[in-house]
Each structure stands twice: as structure tokens, then as C-alpha cells.
């Protein structure tokens, strides 16, 4: 399956066996996306939450 990156409009290849919650990355800009839904060969992605290190711990 193929979709477009929201940041740079490059193609993102999503494996056919991808599951909800899996992370995929744009090879051009490095943005990470989470698979939200797969319906009829169409994949819906959302930008993955970035976890920042907590220096206060």
C-alpha cells in the first residue's frame, strides 16, 4: 500500500501486513506515522506522537 507524507508529500510505502498501531516512517524527511485504520486497501495514518526525554527525572 502506498500513501503520501503530510510533511513533504513523498510516497510512504506501508507493508500489506501492517496492523493498527504500527509505526511507519517517511524515507525522505523521517517523519514517523502511526497506522490508524486500513480499509479496502486504503491506509489511514496520523503523525506519531514524539516522546521527549524528561530531564527532570
C-alpha distance matrix in Angstrom:
0.0 3.8 6.9 10.5 13.1 16.0 18.6 18.1 15.5 13.7 10.0 8.4 5.9 5.2 6.3 6.1 9.5 9.4 12.3 14.0 15.9 13.9 14.1 11.8 13.6 13.6 14.9 17.1 19.0 18.3 17.6 16.4 14.2 14.3 11.7 13.9 12.5 9.8 11.1 10.5 6.7 7.1 7.2 10.6 11.8 15.5 17.4 18.6 22.4 24.2 27.0 30.1 32.9 35.9 38.9 41.3 40.9
3.8 0.0 3.8 7.1 9.9 13.0 15.4 14.6 11.8 10.1 6.5 5.6 4.7 5.9 8.6 9.5 12.7 11.8 14.5 15.6 16.9 14.9 14.2 11.3 12.1 11.2 12.6 14.2 16.1 16.0 15.4 14.9 13.0 14.0 12.2 14.4 13.6 11.7 13.0 12.8 9.2 8.2 7.9 10.4 11.0 14.3 15.8 17.6 21.3 22.9 26.0 28.9 31.9 35.0 37.8 40.3 40.3
6.9 3.8 0.0 3.8 6.9 9.5 12.2 11.9 9.1 8.4 5.7 5.2 6.6 7.5 11.1 12.2 14.9 13.1 15.2 15.3 16.2 14.7 13.6 11.0 11.3 10.0 12.4 13.3 14.4 14.7 13.3 13.2 11.1 12.5 11.1 12.9 12.6 11.6 13.0 13.6 10.6 8.2 7.2 8.3 8.5 11.5 13.0 15.4 19.0 20.8 24.1 26.9 30.1 33.1 35.9 38.4 38.6
10.5 7.1 3.8 0.0 3.8 6.3 8.8 8.3 5.3 5.6 4.7 5.6 8.7 10.3 14.0 15.7 18.2 16.1 17.9 17.6 17.8 16.5 14.6 11.8 11.0 8.7 11.2 11.1 11.9 12.9 11.4 12.3 10.9 13.2 12.8 14.5 15.0 14.7 16.2 17.0 14.3 11.5 10.3 10.2 9.4 11.3 11.9 14.8 18.2 19.6 23.2 25.6 28.9 31.9 34.5 37.1 37.6
13.1 9.9 6.9 3.8 0.0 3.8 5.4 5.7 4.6 5.3 6.2 6.3 10.0 11.4 15.2 17.5 19.5 16.9 18.4 17.7 17.1 15.8 13.3 10.6 8.9 6.5 9.5 9.1 8.8 9.8 8.0 9.5 8.8 11.9 12.6 14.4 15.8 16.3 18.4 19.8 17.1 14.3 12.2 11.2 9.1 9.9 9.4 12.3 15.4 16.4 20.1 22.2 25.5 28.5 31.0 33.6 34.3
16.0 13.0 9.5 6.3 3.8 0.0 3.8 6.0 5.7 8.2 9.8 10.0 13.5 14.5 18.3 20.4 22.1 19.2 20.1 18.8 18.0 17.4 14.9 13.0 11.5 9.5 12.7 11.7 10.4 11.5 8.9 10.6 9.7 12.6 13.7 14.6 16.3 17.5 19.4 21.1 19.0 15.7 13.6 11.6 9.5 9.0 8.4 11.9 14.5 15.8 19.6 21.5 25.0 27.7 30.3 32.6 33.6
18.6 15.4 12.2 8.8 5.4 3.8 0.0 3.8 6.0 8.2 10.8 11.3 15.0 16.4 20.2 22.7 24.3 21.3 22.5 21.2 19.9 19.0 15.9 13.9 11.4 9.1 11.7 9.8 7.7 9.6 7.5 10.3 10.8 14.2 16.1 17.4 19.5 20.8 22.9 24.6 22.3 19.1 16.8 15.0 12.4 11.4 9.5 12.5 14.6 15.0 18.7 20.0 23.4 26.2 28.4 31.0 32.3
18.1 14.6 11.9 8.3 5.7 6.0 3.8 0.0 3.8 5.5 9.0 10.5 14.2 16.4 20.1 22.7 24.7 22.2 23.8 23.1 22.1 20.6 17.6 14.8 12.0 8.7 10.3 7.7 6.8 9.8 9.1 12.2 13.0 16.5 18.0 19.7 21.4 22.0 24.0 25.2 22.5 19.7 17.8 16.7 14.5 14.3 12.7 15.5 17.8 17.9 21.5 22.8 26.0 29.0 31.0 33.8 35.0
15.5 11.8 9.1 5.3 4.6 5.7 6.0 3.8 0.0 3.8 6.6 8.9 12.5 14.8 18.5 20.6 23.1 20.8 22.6 22.1 21.7 20.3 17.7 14.8 12.7 9.4 11.2 9.3 9.6 12.1 11.1 13.5 13.3 16.5 17.1 18.7 19.7 19.9 21.4 22.2 19.6 16.8 15.5 14.8 13.3 14.0 13.4 16.5 19.3 20.0 23.7 25.4 28.7 31.7 34.0 36.7 37.7
13.7 10.1 8.4 5.6 5.3 8.2 8.2 5.5 3.8 0.0 3.8 6.5 9.8 12.7 16.2 18.6 21.1 19.2 21.5 21.6 21.2 19.2 16.6 13.2 10.9 7.3 8.2 6.7 8.4 10.6 10.7 12.9 13.1 16.3 16.8 19.0 19.9 19.6 21.4 21.9 18.8 16.6 15.3 15.4 13.8 15.1 14.4 16.9 19.9 20.4 23.9 25.6 28.7 32.0 34.1 37.0 37.8
10.0 6.5 5.7 4.7 6.2 9.8 10.8 9.0 6.6 3.8 0.0 3.8 6.4 9.6 12.8 15.0 17.8 16.2 18.9 19.4 19.5 17.3 15.2 11.7 10.3 7.5 8.4 8.6 10.8 11.9 11.9 13.0 12.6 15.1 14.9 17.3 17.7 16.9 18.6 18.8 15.5 13.7 12.6 13.5 12.5 14.7 14.7 16.9 20.4 21.2 24.5 26.7 29.7 33.0 35.4 38.3 38.7
8.4 5.6 5.2 5.6 6.3 10.0 11.3 10.5 8.9 6.5 3.8 0.0 3.8 6.3 9.8 12.4 14.7 12.8 15.4 16.0 16.0 13.6 11.5 8.0 7.2 5.6 7.3 9.0 10.6 10.5 10.2 10.3 9.6 11.9 11.6 14.5 15.2 14.5 16.8 17.4 14.1 12.4 10.5 11.5 10.1 12.4 12.5 14.2 17.8 18.7 21.9 24.3 27.3 30.6 33.1 35.9 36.0
5.9 4.7 6.6 8.7 10.0 13.5 15.0 14.2 12.5 9.8 6.4 3.8 0.0 3.8 6.5 9.1 11.7 10.5 13.7 15.1 15.6 12.8 11.5 8.2 8.7 8.2 9.0 11.6 13.6 12.9 13.0 12.3 11.4 12.7 11.7 14.9 14.9 13.5 15.8 16.0 12.4 11.7 10.2 12.2 11.5 14.4 14.9 16.0 19.7 20.7 23.5 26.2 28.9 32.2 34.9 37.6 37.4
5.2 5.9 7.5 10.3 11.4 14.5 16.4 16.4 14.8 12.7 9.6 6.3 3.8 0.0 3.8 6.5 8.4 6.8 9.9 11.5 12.4 9.7 9.3 6.9 9.0 9.9 11.5 14.4 15.7 14.3 13.7 12.0 10.2 10.5 8.8 12.0 11.9 10.4 13.1 13.8 10.5 10.0 7.9 10.2 9.8 12.9 14.1 14.6 18.3 19.8 22.4 25.4 28.0 31.2 34.1 36.6 36.1
6.3 8.6 11.1 14.0 15.2 18.3 20.2 20.1 18.5 16.2 12.8 9.8 6.5 3.8 0.0 3.8 5.4 5.3 9.0 11.8 13.0 10.1 10.6 8.9 11.5 13.0 13.9 17.1 18.7 16.9 16.7 14.6 13.1 12.6 10.6 13.8 13.2 11.2 13.8 14.1 10.9 11.7 10.1 12.9 12.8 16.0 17.2 17.1 20.6 22.0 24.2 27.3 29.6 32.8 35.6 38.1 37.3
6.1 9.5 12.2 15.7 17.5 20.4 22.7 22.7 20.6 18.6 15.0 12.4 9.1 6.5 3.8 0.0 3.8 5.6 8.9 11.9 14.1 11.9 13.3 12.2 15.0 16.3 17.4 20.5 22.1 20.5 20.0 17.8 15.7 14.6 11.8 14.2 12.6 9.8 11.6 11.3 8.4 10.3 9.7 13.1 14.1 17.6 19.4 19.5 23.0 24.8 27.0 30.3 32.6 35.6 38.7 40.9 40.0
9.5 12.7 14.9 18.2 19.5 22.1 24.3 24.7 23.1 21.1 17.8 14.7 11.7 8.4 5.4 3.8 0.0 3.8 6.5 10.1 12.3 10.1 12.4 12.3 15.6 17.7 18.9 22.3 23.5 21.3 20.7 17.9 15.9 14.1 11.4 13.8 12.5 10.1 12.5 13.0 10.9 12.5 11.3 14.1 14.8 17.9 19.7 19.1 22.3 24.1 25.8 29.2 31.3 34.1 37.2 39.4 38.1
9.4 11.8 13.1 16.1 16.9 19.2 21.3 22.2 20.8 19.2 16.2 12.8 10.5 6.8 5.3 5.6 3.8 0.0 3.8 7.0 8.7 6.6 8.9 9.2 12.8 15.2 17.0 20.2 20.9 18.6 17.5 14.5 12.3 10.3 7.7 10.4 9.8 8.4 11.7 13.1 11.0 11.5 9.2 11.3 11.4 14.3 16.0 15.3 18.5 20.4 22.2 25.7 27.9 30.7 33.9 36.0 34.9
12.3 14.5 15.2 17.9 18.4 20.1 22.5 23.8 22.6 21.5 18.9 15.4 13.7 9.9 9.0 8.9 6.5 3.8 0.0 3.8 6.2 5.7 9.2 10.8 14.6 17.3 19.5 22.6 22.7 20.2 18.6 15.2 12.6 9.7 6.9 8.6 8.1 7.8 11.2 13.4 12.3 12.4 9.9 11.1 11.3 13.6 15.7 14.7 17.4 19.8 21.2 24.9 27.1 29.5 32.9 34.6 33.4
14.0 15.6 15.3 17.6 17.7 18.8 21.2 23.1 22.1 21.6 19.4 16.0 15.1 11.5 11.8 11.9 10.1 7.0 3.8 0.0 3.8 5.6 8.9 11.1 14.7 17.4 20.2 22.8 22.4 20.0 17.7 14.3 11.2 7.7 5.1 5.4 5.9 7.4 10.9 14.0 13.4 12.5 9.6 9.5 9.5 11.1 13.5 12.5 15.0 17.8 19.3 23.0 25.4 27.6 31.1 32.6 31.6
15.9 16.9 16.2 17.8 17.1 18.0 19.9 22.1 21.7 21.2 19.5 16.0 15.6 12.4 13.0 14.1 12.3 8.7 6.2 3.8 0.0 3.8 6.5 9.7 13.0 16.1 18.9 21.5 20.7 17.9 15.6 11.9 9.3 5.7 5.2 6.2 8.6 10.7 14.3 17.4 16.5 15.2 11.8 10.8 9.5 10.0 11.4 9.6 11.7 14.3 15.5 19.3 21.6 23.8 27.3 28.8 27.8
13.9 14.9 14.7 16.5 15.8 17.4 19.0 20.6 20.3 19.2 17.3 13.6 12.8 9.7 10.1 11.9 10.1 6.6 5.7 5.6 3.8 0.0 3.8 6.7 10.3 13.6 16.0 19.0 18.5 15.6 13.9 10.3 8.3 5.6 5.4 8.3 10.2 11.2 15.1 17.6 15.9 14.9 11.5 11.4 9.7 10.9 11.7 9.9 12.5 14.4 15.8 19.4 21.6 24.3 27.5 29.5 28.4
14.1 14.2 13.6 14.6 13.3 14.9 15.9 17.6 17.7 16.6 15.2 11.5 11.5 9.3 10.6 13.3 12.4 8.9 9.2 8.9 6.5 3.8 0.0 3.8 6.8 10.4 12.8 15.6 14.9 11.8 10.3 6.6 5.6 4.5 6.3 9.7 12.1 13.3 17.1 19.5 17.3 15.9 12.3 11.8 9.1 9.7 9.4 7.5 10.5 11.7 13.6 16.9 19.4 22.3 25.4 27.7 26.9
11.8 11.3 11.0 11.8 10.6 13.0 13.9 14.8 14.8 13.2 11.7 8.0 8.2 6.9 8.9 12.2 12.3 9.2 10.8 11.1 9.7 6.7 3.8 0.0 3.8 7.0 9.3 12.3 12.2 9.5 8.6 5.8 5.3 6.4 7.5 11.2 13.1 13.6 17.1 19.0 16.2 14.8 11.5 11.5 8.9 10.1 9.7 9.0 12.4 13.3 15.7 18.6 21.2 24.4 27.2 29.8 29.4
13.6 12.1 11.3 11.0 8.9 11.5 11.4 12.0 12.7 10.9 10.3 7.2 8.7 9.0 11.5 15.0 15.6 12.8 14.6 14.7 13.0 10.3 6.8 3.8 0.0 3.8 6.1 8.8 8.5 5.8 5.6 4.4 6.0 8.7 10.6 13.9 16.1 16.6 19.9 21.6 18.7 16.9 13.8 13.6 10.5 11.1 9.6 9.4 12.6 12.6 15.4 17.7 20.4 23.8 26.3 29.2 29.1
13.6 11.2 10.0 8.7 6.5 9.5 9.1 8.7 9.4 7.3 7.5 5.6 8.2 9.9 13.0 16.3 17.7 15.2 17.3 17.4 16.1 13.6 10.4 7.0 3.8 0.0 3.8 5.5 5.8 4.9 5.4 6.6 8.0 11.3 12.8 15.9 17.7 18.0 20.8 22.1 19.0 17.1 14.4 14.2 11.5 12.2 10.6 11.6 14.7 14.7 17.8 19.8 22.6 26.0 28.3 31.3 31.6
14.9 12.6 12.4 11.2 9.5 12.7 11.7 10.3 11.2 8.2 8.4 7.3 9.0 11.5 13.9 17.4 18.9 17.0 19.5 20.2 18.9 16.0 12.8 9.3 6.1 3.8 0.0 3.8 6.0 5.6 8.1 9.5 11.5 14.6 16.0 19.3 20.9 20.7 23.5 24.4 21.1 19.6 17.2 17.6 15.1 16.0 14.3 14.9 17.8 17.2 20.0 21.6 24.0 27.6 29.5 32.8 33.0
17.1 14.2 13.3 11.1 9.1 11.7 9.8 7.7 9.3 6.7 8.6 9.0 11.6 14.4 17.1 20.5 22.3 20.2 22.6 22.8 21.5 19.0 15.6 12.3 8.8 5.5 3.8 0.0 3.8 6.0 8.3 11.1 13.1 16.7 18.2 21.1 22.8 22.9 25.5 26.4 23.1 21.2 19.1 19.0 16.4 16.9 14.9 16.2 18.8 18.0 21.0 22.2 24.8 28.3 30.0 33.3 33.9
19.0 16.1 14.4 11.9 8.8 10.4 7.7 6.8 9.6 8.4 10.8 10.6 13.6 15.7 18.7 22.1 23.5 20.9 22.7 22.4 20.7 18.5 14.9 12.2 8.5 5.8 6.0 3.8 0.0 3.8 5.7 9.2 11.7 15.5 17.7 20.3 22.5 23.2 26.0 27.4 24.3 22.1 19.5 18.7 15.7 15.3 12.7 13.9 16.0 14.9 18.0 18.9 21.7 25.1 26.7 29.9 30.8
18.3 16.0 14.7 12.9 9.8 11.5 9.6 9.8 12.1 10.6 11.9 10.5 12.9 14.3 16.9 20.5 21.3 18.6 20.2 20.0 17.9 15.6 11.8 9.5 5.8 4.9 5.6 6.0 3.8 0.0 3.8 6.3 9.5 13.0 15.6 18.5 20.9 21.8 24.9 26.6 23.6 21.5 18.6 17.8 14.5 14.0 11.2 11.4 13.5 12.3 15.1 16.3 18.9 22.5 24.3 27.5 28.1
17.6 15.4 13.3 11.4 8.0 8.9 7.5 9.1 11.1 10.7 11.9 10.2 13.0 13.7 16.7 20.0 20.7 17.5 18.6 17.7 15.6 13.9 10.3 8.6 5.6 5.4 8.1 8.3 5.7 3.8 0.0 3.8 6.6 10.3 13.1 15.5 18.3 19.6 22.7 24.7 22.1 19.6 16.5 15.1 11.5 10.5 7.5 8.2 10.4 9.9 13.3 14.9 18.0 21.3 23.6 26.4 27.1
16.4 14.9 13.2 12.3 9.5 10.6 10.3 12.2 13.5 12.9 13.0 10.3 12.3 12.0 14.6 17.8 17.9 14.5 15.2 14.3 11.9 10.3 6.6 5.8 4.4 6.6 9.5 11.1 9.2 6.3 3.8 0.0 3.8 7.0 10.1 12.7 15.6 17.2 20.5 22.8 20.4 18.1 14.6 13.3 9.6 8.7 6.1 5.5 8.3 8.5 11.6 14.1 17.1 20.3 23.0 25.6 25.8
14.2 13.0 11.1 10.9 8.8 9.7 10.8 13.0 13.3 13.1 12.6 9.6 11.4 10.2 13.1 15.7 15.9 12.3 12.6 11.2 9.3 8.3 5.6 5.3 6.0 8.0 11.5 13.1 11.7 9.5 6.6 3.8 0.0 3.8 6.6 9.0 11.9 13.6 17.0 19.5 17.4 14.9 11.3 9.6 5.9 5.4 4.4 4.6 8.4 10.1 13.2 16.2 19.3 22.2 25.2 27.5 27.6
14.3 14.0 12.5 13.2 11.9 12.6 14.2 16.5 16.5 16.3 15.1 11.9 12.7 10.5 12.6 14.6 14.1 10.3 9.7 7.7 5.7 5.6 4.5 6.4 8.7 11.3 14.6 16.7 15.5 13.0 10.3 7.0 3.8 0.0 3.8 6.1 9.3 11.4 15.0 17.9 16.3 14.1 10.3 8.6 5.5 5.4 6.2 5.2 8.6 11.1 13.5 17.0 20.0 22.5 25.8 27.8 27.4
11.7 12.2 11.1 12.8 12.6 13.7 16.1 18.0 17.1 16.8 14.9 11.6 11.7 8.8 10.6 11.8 11.4 7.7 6.9 5.1 5.2 5.4 6.3 7.5 10.6 12.8 16.0 18.2 17.7 15.6 13.1 10.1 6.6 3.8 0.0 3.8 5.9 7.7 11.3 14.2 12.8 10.8 7.1 6.1 4.7 6.8 9.0 8.9 12.2 14.9 17.2 20.7 23.6 26.1 29.5 31.3 30.8
13.9 14.4 12.9 14.5 14.4 14.6 17.4 19.7 18.7 19.0 17.3 14.5 14.9 12.0 13.8 14.2 13.8 10.4 8.6 5.4 6.2 8.3 9.7 11.2 13.9 15.9 19.3 21.1 20.3 18.5 15.5 12.7 9.0 6.1 3.8 0.0 3.8 7.2 10.2 13.7 13.2 10.9 7.7 5.4 5.3 6.6 9.8 10.1 12.7 16.0 18.3 21.8 24.8 26.9 30.4 31.9 31.4
12.5 13.6 12.6 15.0 15.8 16.3 19.5 21.4 19.7 19.9 17.7 15.2 14.9 11.9 13.2 12.6 12.5 9.8 8.1 5.9 8.6 10.2 12.1 13.1 16.1 17.7 20.9 22.8 22.5 20.9 18.3 15.6 11.9 9.3 5.9 3.8 0.0 3.8 6.5 10.1 10.2 8.3 5.9 5.1 7.2 9.6 13.0 13.7 16.5 19.7 22.0 25.6 28.5 30.6 34.2 35.6 35.1
9.8 11.7 11.6 14.7 16.3 17.5 20.8 22.0 19.9 19.6 16.9 14.5 13.5 10.4 11.2 9.8 10.1 8.4 7.8 7.4 10.7 11.2 13.3 13.6 16.6 18.0 20.7 22.9 23.2 21.8 19.6 17.2 13.6 11.4 7.7 7.2 3.8 0.0 3.8 6.8 6.6 5.7 4.5 6.3 9.0 12.2 15.5 16.3 19.4 22.4 24.7 28.3 31.2 33.5 37.0 38.6 38.0
11.1 13.0 13.0 16.2 18.4 19.4 22.9 24.0 21.4 21.4 18.6 16.8 15.8 13.1 13.8 11.6 12.5 11.7 11.2 10.9 14.3 15.1 17.1 17.1 19.9 20.8 23.5 25.5 26.0 24.9 22.7 20.5 17.0 15.0 11.3 10.2 6.5 3.8 0.0 3.8 5.6 5.2 6.5 8.3 11.8 15.0 18.4 19.6 22.7 25.8 28.2 31.8 34.8 37.0 40.5 42.1 41.5
10.5 12.8 13.6 17.0 19.8 21.1 24.6 25.2 22.2 21.9 18.8 17.4 16.0 13.8 14.1 11.3 13.0 13.1 13.4 14.0 17.4 17.6 19.5 19.0 21.6 22.1 24.4 26.4 27.4 26.6 24.7 22.8 19.5 17.9 14.2 13.7 10.1 6.8 3.8 0.0 3.8 5.5 8.3 11.0 14.5 17.9 21.3 22.6 25.9 28.8 31.4 34.8 37.8 40.2 43.6 45.4 44.8
6.7 9.2 10.6 14.3 17.1 19.0 22.3 22.5 19.6 18.8 15.5 14.1 12.4 10.5 10.9 8.4 10.9 11.0 12.3 13.4 16.5 15.9 17.3 16.2 18.7 19.0 21.1 23.1 24.3 23.6 22.1 20.4 17.4 16.3 12.8 13.2 10.2 6.6 5.6 3.8 0.0 3.8 6.5 10.0 13.0 16.7 19.6 21.0 24.5 27.1 29.8 33.2 36.1 38.8 42.1 44.0 43.5
7.1 8.2 8.2 11.5 14.3 15.7 19.1 19.7 16.8 16.6 13.7 12.4 11.7 10.0 11.7 10.3 12.5 11.5 12.4 12.5 15.2 14.9 15.9 14.8 16.9 17.1 19.6 21.2 22.1 21.5 19.6 18.1 14.9 14.1 10.8 10.9 8.3 5.7 5.2 5.5 3.8 0.0 3.8 6.7 10.0 13.5 16.6 18.4 21.9 24.6 27.5 30.7 33.9 36.5 39.7 41.7 41.4
7.2 7.9 7.2 10.3 12.2 13.6 16.8 17.8 15.5 15.3 12.6 10.5 10.2 7.9 10.1 9.7 11.3 9.2 9.9 9.6 11.8 11.5 12.3 11.5 13.8 14.4 17.2 19.1 19.5 18.6 16.5 14.6 11.3 10.3 7.1 7.7 5.9 4.5 6.5 8.3 6.5 3.8 0.0 3.8 6.5 10.2 13.2 14.7 18.2 20.9 23.7 27.0 30.1 32.7 36.0 37.9 37.7
10.6 10.4 8.3 10.2 11.2 11.6 15.0 16.7 14.8 15.4 13.5 11.5 12.2 10.2 12.9 13.1 14.1 11.3 11.1 9.5 10.8 11.4 11.8 11.5 13.6 14.2 17.6 19.0 18.7 17.8 15.1 13.3 9.6 8.6 6.1 5.4 5.1 6.3 8.3 11.0 10.0 6.7 3.8 0.0 3.8 7.0 10.4 12.3 15.5 18.5 21.4 24.7 27.9 30.3 33.6 35.4 35.3
11.8 11.0 8.5 9.4 9.1 9.5 12.4 14.5 13.3 13.8 12.5 10.1 11.5 9.8 12.8 14.1 14.8 11.4 11.3 9.5 9.5 9.7 9.1 8.9 10.5 11.5 15.1 16.4 15.7 14.5 11.5 9.6 5.9 5.5 4.7 5.3 7.2 9.0 11.8 14.5 13.0 10.0 6.5 3.8 0.0 3.8 6.7 8.7 12.0 14.8 17.9 21.0 24.4 26.8 30.1 32.0 32.0
15.5 14.3 11.5 11.3 9.9 9.0 11.4 14.3 14.0 15.1 14.7 12.4 14.4 12.9 16.0 17.6 17.9 14.3 13.6 11.1 10.0 10.9 9.7 10.1 11.1 12.2 16.0 16.9 15.3 14.0 10.5 8.7 5.4 5.4 6.8 6.6 9.6 12.2 15.0 17.9 16.7 13.5 10.2 7.0 3.8 0.0 3.8 6.1 8.9 12.0 15.1 18.1 21.6 23.8 27.1 28.9 29.2
17.4 15.8 13.0 11.9 9.4 8.4 9.5 12.7 13.4 14.4 14.7 12.5 14.9 14.1 17.2 19.4 19.7 16.0 15.7 13.5 11.4 11.7 9.4 9.7 9.6 10.6 14.3 14.9 12.7 11.2 7.5 6.1 4.4 6.2 9.0 9.8 13.0 15.5 18.4 21.3 19.6 16.6 13.2 10.4 6.7 3.8 0.0 3.8 6.5 8.8 12.3 15.0 18.6 21.0 24.1 26.1 26.6
18.6 17.6 15.4 14.8 12.3 11.9 12.5 15.5 16.5 16.9 16.9 14.2 16.0 14.6 17.1 19.5 19.1 15.3 14.7 12.5 9.6 9.9 7.5 9.0 9.4 11.6 14.9 16.2 13.9 11.4 8.2 5.5 4.6 5.2 8.9 10.1 13.7 16.3 19.6 22.6 21.0 18.4 14.7 12.3 8.7 6.1 3.8 0.0 3.8 6.2 9.2 12.4 15.7 18.2 21.4 23.4 23.5
22.4 21.3 19.0 18.2 15.4 14.5 14.6 17.8 19.3 19.9 20.4 17.8 19.7 18.3 20.6 23.0 22.3 18.5 17.4 15.0 11.7 12.5 10.5 12.4 12.6 14.7 17.8 18.8 16.0 13.5 10.4 8.3 8.4 8.6 12.2 12.7 16.5 19.4 22.7 25.9 24.5 21.9 18.2 15.5 12.0 8.9 6.5 3.8 0.0 3.8 6.3 9.4 12.8 14.9 18.2 20.0 20.3
24.2 22.9 20.8 19.6 16.4 15.8 15.0 17.9 20.0 20.4 21.2 18.7 20.7 19.8 22.0 24.8 24.1 20.4 19.8 17.8 14.3 14.4 11.7 13.3 12.6 14.7 17.2 18.0 14.9 12.3 9.9 8.5 10.1 11.1 14.9 16.0 19.7 22.4 25.8 28.8 27.1 24.6 20.9 18.5 14.8 12.0 8.8 6.2 3.8 0.0 3.8 6.2 9.7 12.3 15.3 17.6 18.0
27.0 26.0 24.1 23.2 20.1 19.6 18.7 21.5 23.7 23.9 24.5 21.9 23.5 22.4 24.2 27.0 25.8 22.2 21.2 19.3 15.5 15.8 13.6 15.7 15.4 17.8 20.0 21.0 18.0 15.1 13.3 11.6 13.2 13.5 17.2 18.3 22.0 24.7 28.2 31.4 29.8 27.5 23.7 21.4 17.9 15.1 12.3 9.2 6.3 3.8 0.0 3.7 6.6 9.0 12.3 14.4 14.4
30.1 28.9 26.9 25.6 22.2 21.5 20.0 22.8 25.4 25.6 26.7 24.3 26.2 25.4 27.3 30.3 29.2 25.7 24.9 23.0 19.3 19.4 16.9 18.6 17.7 19.8 21.6 22.2 18.9 16.3 14.9 14.1 16.2 17.0 20.7 21.8 25.6 28.3 31.8 34.8 33.2 30.7 27.0 24.7 21.0 18.1 15.0 12.4 9.4 6.2 3.7 0.0 3.8 6.4 9.1 11.6 12.3
32.9 31.9 30.1 28.9 25.5 25.0 23.4 26.0 28.7 28.7 29.7 27.3 28.9 28.0 29.6 32.6 31.3 27.9 27.1 25.4 21.6 21.6 19.4 21.2 20.4 22.6 24.0 24.8 21.7 18.9 18.0 17.1 19.3 20.0 23.6 24.8 28.5 31.2 34.8 37.8 36.1 33.9 30.1 27.9 24.4 21.6 18.6 15.7 12.8 9.7 6.6 3.8 0.0 3.8 6.1 8.9 9.2
35.9 35.0 33.1 31.9 28.5 27.7 26.2 29.0 31.7 32.0 33.0 30.6 32.2 31.2 32.8 35.6 34.1 30.7 29.5 27.6 23.8 24.3 22.3 24.4 23.8 26.0 27.6 28.3 25.1 22.5 21.3 20.3 22.2 22.5 26.1 26.9 30.6 33.5 37.0 40.2 38.8 36.5 32.7 30.3 26.8 23.8 21.0 18.2 14.9 12.3 9.0 6.4 3.8 0.0 3.8 5.4 6.1
38.9 37.8 35.9 34.5 31.0 30.3 28.4 31.0 34.0 34.1 35.4 33.1 34.9 34.1 35.6 38.7 37.2 33.9 32.9 31.1 27.3 27.5 25.4 27.2 26.3 28.3 29.5 30.0 26.7 24.3 23.6 23.0 25.2 25.8 29.5 30.4 34.2 37.0 40.5 43.6 42.1 39.7 36.0 33.6 30.1 27.1 24.1 21.4 18.2 15.3 12.3 9.1 6.1 3.8 0.0 3.8 5.6
41.3 40.3 38.4 37.1 33.6 32.6 31.0 33.8 36.7 37.0 38.3 35.9 37.6 36.6 38.1 40.9 39.4 36.0 34.6 32.6 28.8 29.5 27.7 29.8 29.2 31.3 32.8 33.3 29.9 27.5 26.4 25.6 27.5 27.8 31.3 31.9 35.6 38.6 42.1 45.4 44.0 41.7 37.9 35.4 32.0 28.9 26.1 23.4 20.0 17.6 14.4 11.6 8.9 5.4 3.8 0.0 3.8
40.9 40.3 38.6 37.6 34.3 33.6 32.3 35.0 37.7 37.8 38.7 36.0 37.4 36.1 37.3 40.0 38.1 34.9 33.4 31.6 27.8 28.4 26.9 29.4 29.1 31.6 33.0 33.9 30.8 28.1 27.1 25.8 27.6 27.4 30.8 31.4 35.1 38.0 41.5 44.8 43.5 41.4 37.7 35.3 32.0 29.2 26.6 23.5 20.3 18.0 14.4 12.3 9.2 6.1 5.6 3.8 0.0
